Each structure stands twice: as C-alpha cells, then as structure tokens.
Amino acid sequence: MSKAFFSLLFLLCMLKPFAQKNSFGVVNYTVPADYQLIKNDNVLTYYKENNTTGAYCNFFIYKLMPGQGGTQRDFEYNWANLVQTPFKFISSPAMQPEAVLKGWKFLLGNTRYNDNGVATLAMLINFSGESDMQAICILSNSDSYKTDIENFISSIDISREIAGSESTQNPNASPDGTTSDNSIAGLWTVRDDQTLGIFNGNTKSTTIGYFRHGYLFNMDGTYAYYNKISLTRSKTISFAYETGTWSVNGDQLTITPAKGQNEEWSKSASGKSDEWGSRLKITTRKLETVTYTFGKKTSPVDHLTRLLLQYDKQTERDGKYNDTVLRQWAYSPLDKDPEDLPPGMKFNYMKSAK
C-alpha cells in the first residue's frame, strides 16, 4: 500500500468520541469554531470570512444522491457539477488513491485555481456505496485556514456502515486515532507568516510579520520551548523561552519547566522584522507544569505528521487552541534549527519523529 493511501485513510478513520459531531446523509463531521451555517435541502454550507482581508473558507456538505455507476464515475460527476461548474474553472484535480471507510469507498482530489487574482484551493471528498454517493467540497483562498481544513477532514466519519464490509485500517493506528509510536523526540513548531496580500485585485493590509513558537524534545528527557513575535509595525521583538523535563506515560505527556523568562528586544538598525538588535527588558515568566493528552496524525493536504496536544484549558506556552472543539493544538515537524532564536541561543538539532 502507498504511504499516501495510509495518510488519507488515517485521518478519515480517526474517532473522537468526546467531540460533538454533526450529521448529514451518511456523513458525520465536526466543524471548527466560529463558522456560520446556511441550510438548504441539497447542501449545508459552513463559511468563515475575514472582512478585512477577504480571506475565506467554505465547507459544502451535499445530500446523499444516486450514484453514477462507480467510485471514479461518482467523483468525476461531482467534480464537474459541484466544483468546476459553480466555481468556473477547468483544472483537473490531483488525486489521492481510493480508500474505504466502513464499506464506503471514497476518493479525494484537490487543485488550486485563480479566482480574481487569488490562488484558491478547491477540494472534493466523495463517498460511494450502496449505489449512492455523497460529496464534501472545501473552498478556501487563504493558507490561514489550513488548520481548520485539516481538523475538519480528520473529523469526518461514516454513520452507516455497509453490512459485511471490512474497512482497511492503518495498522499503526489505535482506536483514538493516534499511532502506536509514542516517540516525540525532535523539534515541533507553529510558524505563521503574515504578509500583504492581494484580494480581488486590491491590496489588503493584515497583521504583517510572523509568530513562531515550538518545542524541542530531547532524547534524554529534557526540553526547550521558545516563542517569538515580530511585527513590522512594532519597534520591538517579543521573545520567551523555558527549559525543563518531559515524560510520556501511554498517551499522556507531562511537561515540567525548570526555568524560563520573557524578553523584549529591539530590532536591528536595518529595521527588518526578523533581525535582532539588543535585549531591552527581562520579565518573570509564568511556569506551568501540564499533562497533555497527545497523539500524531498525518494530513492528506501536505502529508506532514503533526504532533497534537490536548488539555482542558489554554496554557501559557501554547496560547489559543488550533481546534476549540477538541481543545487541541497542532505542531508541525521541523528538520533544522529554527532561525528564530536571539544571538547566543541555539537548540541542538535533532530530527523530528515522523
């Protein structure tokens, strides 16, 4: 079996019994927070838009319909009629291999097309079974919604299993969707770069700069954490770090800080937001010992295996949840030293566990 097959199947076979799911047709799903709903007999539309930048993300969940005679035919029919025609483009999709969930065969395809000068993602997930089909379409013109899209996809499940079917499963996946490999040694980060963008031909200003934080988990049970915020419109750089120990017991990860501090730095004489000047101020940092529930999952969007941390409230280190429904943060692997540390500070590089 191909790696891409397991990546796609892994996400769609994940179960989250503690999340409140919605249902339409044969599909169960969880929509990320703050999305508005438009109900129609044929389709449910969940949408979110940034009125300042014009960035948006839409989830379209279509009703169960008679199939067209096979998995590939079903997908091609819905790609033409639910994606290409209404959104007025002709691009062909990049396809994932066919997979099976509770007896329902499904295909996923996606492409990017030009919508008034903006690169826009169009994705279709199509389920086929019992001579019927059901489609889910995702449309977004901004990478800022990537986490929402990944969390939405990973929540999808089938409510009606086809009798006598055997769904192919990831042999390394446990019932809660985590892999059997609980090693998290390596560097895991959140890197959010925001720049000027073009929407509908007009320049829109966003929060220009970048926000980066992450964990380095060493094999000897020690860790280092950092957080850097550098905005173009600010004269200073905010930086925080802490060090301590980490330990794993089953799916529980305990992080115990020993020391740390918050710092404020000037920018270099060049004025570039990513270049350090001198340290201006040090303040006391709140140190929190937290025991997370953790796991790893692979995204069909970019095929990265991310570290997921769950806790019942937001923490000093992790900040706002990536997924407010699951109370969860997602960290991506980084296979090089981060370029976000002040002069004199360095993390010992260790390849992330994948």
N, C-alpha and C positions, 0 to 999 in steps of 0.2 A: 504493500500500500504506500502511496506517496505521502510525504510529510504534509503537503497542502491539504490532503484529504483529512488527516487526523487533526490539523489545525482548525478546519471548519467544523468538523464533527464534534470536536472537543467543546467548542463554545456552545453549540446548539444542544448538546446533551447535558449541560450543566443544570443542576437543580438548586433552587434557592427557596426552601420551604418557609423561610422567615420573611420573604418579601411579598407584598401584596400584588398579586397578578391580576391583569385584566384578561378578558376572553372575547374572541370574535371568531365565528366559524369554528374551525378545529385548532385555532392558534391561541395559546396563552402567551402573555408578554407583560413586561413592566416598562412603563415609560418614565424616563428621567424627570426630575422635578422641574416645575415651572413651565411645562408645555400646556398650551391651550388646545381644546378639543372641538372639532367641528364634526357633528354626526350627520351621516347620510345613510340611506338604506343600503347603498352599494359599497360605501367606503367610510372608514373612520380616518380623519386627518388630525394628527397631532403636530403642532407647529410652535416654533420659538423664533423670535426675531430681535435683533439689536437695532433699535430705531435710529441710533446714532451712526452706526457703520453700515447698516444694510445687510449685515450677515444674518443668515437664517439656517434653520434645519427643520425639515418636514419628515414625518413618518406617515405613510399611507398604508392602511391595512384594509385590503379589499375582501369582499364577501366570498364565501365558498361558491365556486361556479363549476358547471360541467367541463370536464377535461377535453382536450383536443386530440387525444389518441396516444399519449406517451409523455414521458418526462421532458424530453427535448422539445417536442412539439408544443407542450404546455408553456415552457419557458419562452420559446420564440414568439408564440402568440401574445403573451403578456408583455414581453419586451417591446414588441411593435405597437401594441394597442394601449398599454398603460404607461409606457415610458417614452418611447421615441415620438409618438404622435402628439400627446398632450404637451410635451416639453420641447418639441420642434427641433430635433437633431437626428442625425443618421448614424452616429457612431455605433460600432459593434462592441459588445461587452467583452472584457477579459473574464474568463470563466474559471471557477473552481470545479474540481471533479465532483461527479454525482455522489451523494451520500444518502443515508437512510436514518430516519428518526421515528421510532415506534411504528415501523412499517411504511411510513410515508417517505417516498423518495423526494429529494429536493436538490435544486441547483441554485448557485449564487453567481451572479455576474455583475460587473461594475465598469463604469467608464467615467471619464471627465470630458465635459463639453464646454464650449464657450457660450456663455449667456450674457450678452451685452458687455463683453469685455472681461467677464469674471469667470475663472475656471470653476466649474460646478460639478460636484460628484453626483452621479446617478447610480443607484444600486438596486438590484432586484433579487429577492429571495422567493423562490417559487416551489411550493409543495404539491406533490401529485400522489393520489391514491384513491382507491375505490371509485375509479372513473371520474373523479373530481379533481379540482385544483384550487389553490388559494395563494394569492400573491401579496408580498410586502415590498413596498418601494420606499427607498430612502433618498432624499434630495437635500444637498447642502452646498453652500458656496463659501464655506469657511472652515479651515482646519481647527478652529477653536471649538468645534463641536465633535471632534474626533472621539473624545472620551464618552460623550453621550451616545454616539453611534455604536461604539464598542459595547457599552453597557446594555444598550437596547438589544443588540444582536445576541449577546450572551444570555439574556433573559428569556429568549424565545423557546417555547416548548409546544408539544402537541397534546391536546386534551383528549383525543380519541384514538387509541391505538388500534391498528388493523389486526383483527383476530388472527392468531397463529404466526404473527410476524416475529422476526428477530432483528432488532436494531443493532447495527455494527457499533461497537463502542471503543473508545480509546483504552487500550489495555493498561495504561498507567493512571487512569482517572478513577478517583474514588467517588462515592455517591454524591458528595457535596461539590464535585467539580474540580477539586484540587488534584495535582499529580502526586504519585507516591513518593517522588523525590522531594524531600523537605529541605534540601540544602539551599541556602540563600546567600552563601558567601559570594561577595562581589559588590559592584557599585550599581546602585539603583537610583534613578533621578527623575525629577519632573523639570522639564525645560520648556518654558513658554516664552517665545519671542513674539513681540507685537510691534508692527511697523505701520507706516502709512499704507493705506490700501486704496484700490480703485473699485468703485461700485457704480454700475450703470453709467460709466464714463466720468463720474465725479470723484474727486479726491476727498476722502473722509479721514478725519483725524481720530485715532484710537489712543489708548494709553501706550505711548511709544516707549520702548525699552524692553527689558526682559526680567523674568522672575525665574529663579532656579534654586532648587534645593534637592537634597538627596542623602542617602545613607551609604557608607562603605562598611560592609560586614566582613571582618577578617576571620580567617580560619581558626585563630587562637581564641575566639570568643570576645574580642574587643570590637568596638565600632567607632566611627566618626560620622558626624552629621554636620551639614552646612546649609546655609540659606543666604542667597544673595538677591537683592532687589536693586536694579539700576534703571532709572527712568530718565529719558532725555531731558525732560523739563525740570528735573531735580538737580540741585548742585552737589548732592552727596550720594554716596552708595551705602545702603544698609547691608550689614553682614552679621551673621550669627553662626556660632558653631558650638558643638559639645562633643565630648568623648565619654566612653564608659564601656559597659559589657552587654552582651546579648546572649540569650539561650533559647533553645527550642525544646518543647515538650509536646509531641504529637503535632497538632495544628495550632499550638499556642506559642507565640513569640513574645518574650519579655525583653524589653529594652530598659536598662538601668543606667542612667547618666551618672558620671562621677564629677565632671566639671564642665564649664562652658561659660560663654559670655556673649553679649550683644555689642556690636561695634558700629560706629559711624565713620565713614571715610570720605575724604574729599576726592574729586576727580582729578585726573592729570591735567597738566597745563593745556593739553590739546583739546580738552573738553569732551573727548569721546566717552560715551557712557560705559564702555567696558574696560577703561584704563584707570588703574588705581592712582590716587595721589598719596596723601598721608592720613594716618589714623587720627581722627579728631576727638573721639569720645568712646569710652567703655562703660557699659551699664550692666547691672546684675541680670542674669538670665534665669527664668523660672525653669527648674529641672524637674521633669516628670518621669516617674517610673510607670510604664504602661505595659500591660499584657494584651497583645492583639491576637485575634484570630487571623491566620494568614493562609494564603494559597497562591498558586500561579496559574495563569491561563494564557492561551495563545490566541491572538487576534487574526481573523481572516482578512482584515483590512491591510495590515502591514506585516503580518506573520511574526511579530515580536511576542516573546513570552514575558508577561509583566508580573511583577510582584504585587499582590493585593493585600492590603491591611484593613482590618475591620475593628472598630471599637465603638462603644455606645455613646461617646461624645467626642467632639473635636478636640484636638490636642495642640499644645504649643508648637510642636515640631511640624505636624502635618497640615495644620490650618484647616481650611474649608474642605468638606468632603468632595471627592470627584463624583460620587454617587450618593445622594442624600437618602434615597430609599433603602439602600443596603448599608448606609453609614460606612462607606468604604473609600479608600484612597488607592490609586494605581500608580506604580513606579515602573519606569522603563529601564532596561539594562543599558549600561554604558561601558564600552570596552576600552576606554582610555582614561587617563587622568582628566578630571574636569578642569576646564580653563576658567574657573570662576573663583579661584582662591586668591587671597591677597598675597603680596610679596612675603616670602619666607615660609609660607604654609604649603604643604604638599601631602597628598594622600599617596600611600604606597599602592601602586596599581595592582589590581587583581581582577582577572577576567570574571565577568558576571556569570552566575549559574544560569543555564538556559534550560 
